[in-house]
């Protein structure tokens, strides 16, 4: 389990990942959000989450053989092309340009989609300070093509962000390189986490298993097992409960 204190505009929030059921947080916060639990507490604000899980305790060859044919080809192609894999741990990210570069890429990606997006940098720093966040990247000819971020504890890891400048590529050949590098990066993420004792990789959620969108299909090509769980938030302080009631009144 990992716990992160996040400073919100109105409340101090606790983000709790990989908790066993009914595990109480040690953090002193107003709002507690639990991610990936089997059951929820009565009175909480609850969201059902669909996702895919890769069991990293399986032999590496068996994990790879579950991938779609094209996925395996593109991973091998990136390897032959010399795409490089890099990992940045929390200690490395505290004094490193990679976090700033990731945030720039992340904001540019949403700008290219014409979607308003606030910077995740402040929250990511709080995760990094809690030793809970890592960044991996794929680099080709000195240029970073794809970033992934992960939340982790000693046995579990969950994909948090996936980011590239795919939409600003100049031609189809460049887009193909980025697409291959993304698959290459996911596979090398698995190898890295498997070698470092992680047992379970969560693909960070999908919209639908029965009617998958493009991103869902991309994730499903890696052979993960479908799973449902809950994310829920609950207000503990009087201040948080008052703010929650006011929000409900404003909605009506």
C-alpha positions in Angstrom: 0.0 0.0 0.0 1.1 3.6 -0.7 -0.3 6.8 0.8 0.2 10.2 -0.7 -0.9 13.5 0.9 -2.1 15.9 -1.9 -2.9 19.5 -1.3 -6.2 20.5 -2.9 -7.7 24.0 -3.2 -10.0 23.5 -0.3 -9.1 20.2 1.4 -6.0 18.1 2.2 -6.5 14.9 0.4 -5.1 11.4 0.9 -4.6 9.2 -2.2 -4.4 5.5 -1.1 -3.3 2.9 -3.7 -3.2 -0.9 -3.4 -4.9 -1.0 0.0 -6.2 -4.2 1.5 -9.9 -3.9 2.3 -10.7 -1.6 5.2 -7.1 -0.5 5.7 -7.2 2.8 7.6 -4.9 5.5 6.4 -2.3 7.0 8.8 -2.4 10.4 7.1 -4.3 13.3 8.7 -6.4 14.7 5.8 -9.9 15.9 5.1 -10.8 13.6 2.2 -9.5 10.0 1.6 -9.6 8.5 -1.9 -9.0 4.7 -2.2 -8.1 3.3 -5.6 -8.6 -0.3 -6.7 -10.6 -1.9 -3.8 -13.1 -4.7 -4.0 -15.8 -3.2 -1.8 -16.8 0.3 -0.8 -17.7 2.1 2.4 -21.3 3.1 2.8 -21.8 6.8 2.1 -18.7 7.2 -0.1 -18.6 8.7 -3.5 -17.9 5.6 -5.7 -16.8 4.9 -9.2 -16.7 1.5 -10.8 -13.3 1.0 -12.6 -12.7 -1.4 -15.5 -9.1 -2.3 -16.2 -6.7 -5.0 -17.4 -4.2 -6.8 -15.2 -0.9 -8.4 -16.2 0.5 -11.0 -13.8 4.2 -10.4 -13.7 4.9 -13.6 -11.7 4.4 -15.6 -14.9 7.5 -16.4 -17.0 8.6 -13.6 -19.2 8.2 -15.7 -22.4 4.7 -16.6 -21.5 3.7 -13.0 -20.9 5.2 -12.0 -24.3 3.4 -14.9 -26.1 0.0 -13.5 -25.0 0.6 -10.3 -27.0 -1.1 -9.7 -30.4 1.0 -10.6 -33.4 1.4 -7.0 -34.6 2.3 -5.9 -31.0 5.1 -8.5 -30.9 6.4 -7.4 -34.3 6.5 -3.7 -33.4 8.3 -4.3 -30.2 11.0 -6.4 -32.0 11.2 -3.8 -34.7 11.8 -1.0 -32.2 14.5 -3.1 -30.6 16.2 -3.6 -33.9 16.0 0.1 -34.7 17.8 0.9 -31.5 15.1 2.5 -29.4 16.4 3.0 -25.8 14.6 2.3 -22.6 15.1 4.5 -19.5 13.7 4.5 -15.9 13.6 7.5 -13.5 13.0 6.6 -9.9 11.7 9.1 -7.3 15.2 9.9 -6.1 16.3 10.6 -9.6 13.2 12.7 -10.4 13.8 15.1 -7.4 16.7 16.8 -9.1 16.2 16.1 -12.8 14.8 17.8 -15.9 12.8 14.7 -16.9 9.8 15.7 -14.8 9.6 19.1 -16.5 10.0 17.6 -19.9 7.2 15.1 -19.2 4.9 17.9 -18.1 5.6 19.9 -21.2 4.9 16.9 -23.4 1.7 16.1 -21.4 0.3 19.7 -21.8 1.2 19.8 -25.5 -0.5 16.5 -26.1 -3.8 17.8 -24.6 -3.4 21.1 -26.5 -3.1 19.2 -29.8 -6.4 17.5 -28.9 -8.0 20.9 -28.1 -8.7 19.8 -24.6 -8.2 22.1 -21.6 -5.8 20.6 -19.1 -4.1 21.8 -15.9 -0.5 20.9 -15.2 -0.1 17.7 -13.2 3.4 18.8 -11.9 2.4 19.8 -8.4 0.6 16.5 -7.7 3.4 14.5 -9.3 5.9 16.1 -7.0 3.8 15.1 -4.0 3.8 11.5 -5.4 7.5 11.7 -6.0 8.2 12.9 -2.4 6.2 9.9 -1.2 8.4 7.6 -3.2 5.4 6.5 -5.1 5.9 7.6 -8.7 8.3 6.6 -11.5 8.7 7.8 -15.1 9.9 5.5 -17.9 10.6 6.7 -21.4 11.6 5.5 -24.9 14.3 7.5 -26.6 15.4 7.3 -30.3 18.3 9.1 -31.9 18.5 11.3 -28.7 14.9 12.3 -28.8 12.2 11.1 -26.3 9.3 9.7 -28.2 7.1 8.4 -25.4 6.7 8.8 -21.6 4.9 6.5 -19.1 4.4 7.3 -15.4 3.5 4.7 -12.8 2.3 4.6 -9.2 3.9 1.7 -7.3 4.5 0.1 -4.0 6.7 -3.0 -3.3 4.4 -5.5 -5.2 2.1 -3.5 -7.4 2.3 -1.0 -10.1 -0.4 1.0 -12.0 0.0 2.9 -15.2 -0.8 6.6 -14.4 0.0 8.6 -17.6 1.0 7.7 -21.1 2.2 10.7 -23.2 3.8 11.3 -26.6 3.9 14.1 -29.2 2.3 11.7 -31.7 -0.2 14.2 -33.2 2.5 16.7 -34.1 4.6 14.2 -36.1 5.3 15.4 -39.6 4.6 12.3 -41.6 3.2 8.8 -41.3 6.7 7.2 -41.0 7.4 9.3 -37.9 4.1 8.4 -36.4 4.8 4.7 -37.0 8.1 5.1 -35.1 6.3 6.6 -32.1 3.6 4.0 -32.2 6.2 1.2 -32.2 8.2 2.9 -29.5 5.1 3.0 -27.3 4.6 -0.7 -27.5 8.4 -1.2 -26.9 8.1 0.9 -23.8 5.2 -1.0 -22.3 7.1 -4.3 -22.8 10.3 -3.0 -21.3 8.2 -1.5 -18.4 7.0 -5.0 -17.7 10.5 -6.5 -17.8 11.8 -3.8 -15.5 9.0 -4.2 -12.9 9.1 -8.0 -13.1 12.9 -8.0 -12.4 12.3 -5.6 -9.5 9.9 -7.8 -7.6 6.5 -6.4 -8.8 3.8 -9.0 -9.0 0.9 -7.2 -10.6 0.7 -4.5 -13.3 -2.5 -2.5 -13.7 -3.0 -1.0 -17.1 -4.7 2.1 -15.6 -8.2 1.5 -16.7 -10.3 1.0 -19.8 -13.6 2.4 -20.9 -15.2 -0.9 -21.9 -14.2 -4.5 -22.3 -17.3 -5.4 -24.4 -17.1 -2.3 -26.7 -13.5 -1.2 -26.5 -12.4 2.1 -28.0 -9.0 2.5 -29.7 -7.0 2.9 -26.5 -8.8 0.0 -24.9 -7.9 -2.2 -28.0 -4.3 -1.1 -27.8 -4.1 -2.2 -24.1 -5.9 -5.4 -24.8 -3.3 -6.4 -27.4 -0.9 -7.0 -24.5 -3.0 -9.9 -23.2 -4.0 -8.6 -19.7 -6.8 -10.1 -17.7 -10.0 -8.1 -17.4 -10.9 -6.9 -13.9 -13.4 -4.6 -12.2 -12.9 -2.8 -8.9 -13.9 0.4 -7.2 -12.3 3.8 -6.6 -14.1 5.7 -3.8 -13.7 8.9 -1.8 -15.0 9.7 1.7 -15.0 12.9 3.7 -13.6 12.7 7.2 -13.4 16.2 8.5 -16.3 18.5 9.2 -14.9 21.0 6.7 -14.9 18.4 3.9 -18.4 17.3 4.7 -19.7 20.9 4.6 -18.0 21.5 1.2 -19.5 18.2 -0.1 -23.0 19.2 0.9 -22.6 22.7 -0.7 -21.5 21.1 -4.0 -24.6 18.9 -4.0 -26.8 21.9 -3.4 -25.1 23.8 -6.2 -25.7 20.9 -8.6 -29.4 21.1 -8.0 
